[in-house]
């Protein structure tokens, strides 16, 4: 082969080859972008779930902890409110009488009243407490804007100190 013929045979890529490569790269980028968008959406949902369930979990634990040391004879459930006297106070809150937890359906909040009134959970869509003959079943539901509804349920029996 003469040098002149070799140069004419090596012409490079054709327009069709370039278009095929661009189409394949476009498909790969589209699939990759969908994967990244889905991962970002899952991360957002997970973050919201952690936030809404975390605040409700705190409220559940606070109520269970205080009901555990409640004087069983003083526990009174009336609608969305549970009121009781504690057998002893904590260093952070020495209040022992007239402690109450009230769920406000319109405001979607759970408030604790003792030495002061404090909102301990927001975004709650349901709350119930049931007396089961000396032990109590608590249920709280919270709903996230994107992640849906989550229910937390617990049971507690007040301790009797002797």
C-alpha positions as CSV (number, residue, x, y, z in Angstrom):
1,X,0.0,0.0,0.0
2,X,1.3,3.4,-0.9
3,X,1.3,6.1,1.7
4,X,-1.3,8.1,-0.3
5,X,-3.8,5.2,-0.4
6,X,-3.4,4.5,3.4
7,X,-4.3,8.2,4.2
8,X,-7.4,8.0,2.0
9,X,-8.6,4.7,3.7
10,X,-8.3,6.2,7.3
11,X,-11.0,8.8,7.2
12,X,-12.1,8.7,10.9
13,X,-15.6,8.3,12.3
14,X,-18.7,8.8,10.2
15,X,-21.6,11.0,11.1
16,X,-23.8,7.9,11.9
17,X,-21.2,6.6,14.4
18,X,-21.1,9.9,16.2
19,X,-24.9,10.1,16.4
20,X,-25.0,6.5,17.8
21,X,-22.5,7.4,20.5
22,X,-24.4,10.5,21.4
23,X,-27.7,8.6,21.6
24,X,-26.1,5.9,23.8
25,X,-24.6,8.5,26.1
26,X,-27.9,10.3,26.3
27,X,-29.7,7.1,27.4
28,X,-27.0,6.4,30.0
29,X,-27.3,10.0,31.4
30,X,-31.1,9.7,31.5
31,X,-30.9,6.5,33.5
32,X,-28.3,7.8,35.8
33,X,-30.2,11.0,36.4
34,X,-33.4,9.0,37.3
35,X,-31.4,7.0,39.8
36,X,-30.0,10.2,41.4
37,X,-33.4,11.9,41.6
38,X,-34.9,8.8,43.2
39,X,-32.1,8.6,45.7
40,X,-32.7,12.2,46.6
41,X,-36.4,11.7,47.0
42,X,-35.8,8.6,49.3
43,X,-33.4,10.7,51.4
44,X,-36.0,13.5,51.8
45,X,-38.7,11.0,52.8
46,X,-36.4,9.3,55.3
47,X,-35.4,12.6,56.9
48,X,-39.0,13.6,57.3
49,X,-39.9,10.2,58.8
50,X,-37.0,10.5,61.3
51,X,-38.2,14.0,62.3
52,X,-41.9,13.3,62.8
53,X,-41.5,10.0,64.4
54,X,-38.7,11.3,66.7
55,X,-40.8,14.1,68.2
56,X,-43.7,11.7,68.7
57,X,-41.4,9.1,70.2
58,X,-40.1,11.7,72.7
59,X,-43.7,12.6,73.7
60,X,-44.6,8.9,74.1
61,X,-41.6,8.3,76.3
62,X,-42.3,11.3,78.5
63,X,-45.9,10.3,79.1
64,X,-45.0,6.7,79.8
65,X,-42.2,7.7,82.2
66,X,-44.6,10.0,84.1
67,X,-47.5,7.5,84.2
68,X,-45.1,4.9,85.5
69,X,-44.6,7.0,88.7
70,X,-48.2,8.2,88.9
71,X,-50.3,7.5,91.9
72,X,-52.7,4.8,90.4
73,X,-55.7,6.2,92.4
74,X,-55.3,9.6,90.8
75,X,-55.2,8.7,87.1
76,X,-58.2,10.3,85.4
77,X,-58.8,10.0,81.6
78,X,-61.3,12.4,80.2
79,X,-61.5,12.6,76.4
80,X,-58.2,13.8,75.0
81,X,-56.7,14.5,78.5
82,X,-55.1,12.4,81.1
83,X,-54.5,13.9,84.6
84,X,-52.7,12.4,87.5
85,X,-50.6,13.0,90.6
86,X,-47.1,11.6,90.7
87,X,-45.7,9.7,93.7
88,X,-42.5,11.8,93.6
89,X,-41.0,14.6,91.5
90,X,-37.9,14.8,89.4
91,X,-35.0,17.2,90.0
92,X,-36.0,19.0,86.7
93,X,-39.7,19.2,87.6
94,X,-40.7,18.8,91.2
95,X,-44.4,19.1,90.4
96,X,-46.2,16.1,91.9
97,X,-49.9,17.0,91.6
98,X,-52.1,18.0,88.8
99,X,-49.9,16.8,85.9
100,X,-51.9,16.6,82.7
101,X,-51.3,15.7,79.1
102,X,-53.8,17.2,76.6
103,X,-54.2,16.4,72.9
104,X,-55.6,19.3,70.8
105,X,-57.0,17.8,67.6
106,X,-57.4,21.2,65.9
107,X,-53.8,22.2,66.6
108,X,-52.4,18.7,66.3
109,X,-50.4,19.1,69.5
110,X,-49.8,17.3,72.7
111,X,-49.3,19.6,75.7
112,X,-48.0,18.8,79.2
113,X,-49.2,20.9,82.1
114,X,-47.3,20.7,85.4
115,X,-45.2,23.5,86.8
116,X,-45.5,25.1,83.3
117,X,-47.4,24.3,80.1
118,X,-45.2,22.8,77.4
119,X,-46.0,21.6,73.9
120,X,-44.1,18.3,73.7
121,X,-45.3,17.1,70.2
122,X,-46.6,18.7,67.1
123,X,-48.1,17.3,63.9
124,X,-50.0,14.6,65.8
125,X,-53.2,13.5,64.0
126,X,-54.5,11.2,66.6
127,X,-54.1,10.4,70.3
128,X,-55.8,7.9,72.6
129,X,-55.3,6.5,76.1
130,X,-57.2,3.5,77.3
131,X,-57.6,2.2,80.9
132,X,-57.2,-1.6,80.9
133,X,-57.9,-2.1,84.6
134,X,-54.7,-0.7,86.2
135,X,-52.5,-0.5,83.1
136,X,-52.9,2.0,80.2
137,X,-52.5,1.7,76.5
138,X,-51.3,4.8,74.7
139,X,-51.5,5.4,71.0
140,X,-50.2,8.3,69.0
141,X,-50.4,8.9,65.3
142,X,-48.3,11.5,63.4
143,X,-48.5,12.3,59.7
144,X,-45.7,13.7,57.6
145,X,-46.4,15.9,54.6
146,X,-44.7,13.4,52.2
147,X,-44.0,10.3,54.2
148,X,-47.5,9.4,55.4
149,X,-48.9,8.4,58.8
150,X,-47.0,6.5,61.6
151,X,-48.5,5.1,64.8
152,X,-46.7,4.5,68.0
153,X,-48.3,2.4,70.7
154,X,-47.1,1.6,74.2
155,X,-48.5,0.3,77.5
156,X,-47.7,1.2,81.0
157,X,-48.7,0.3,84.6
158,X,-48.1,2.8,87.4
159,X,-45.7,1.4,90.0
160,X,-46.8,1.3,93.6
161,X,-44.1,2.3,95.9
162,X,-44.2,0.7,99.3
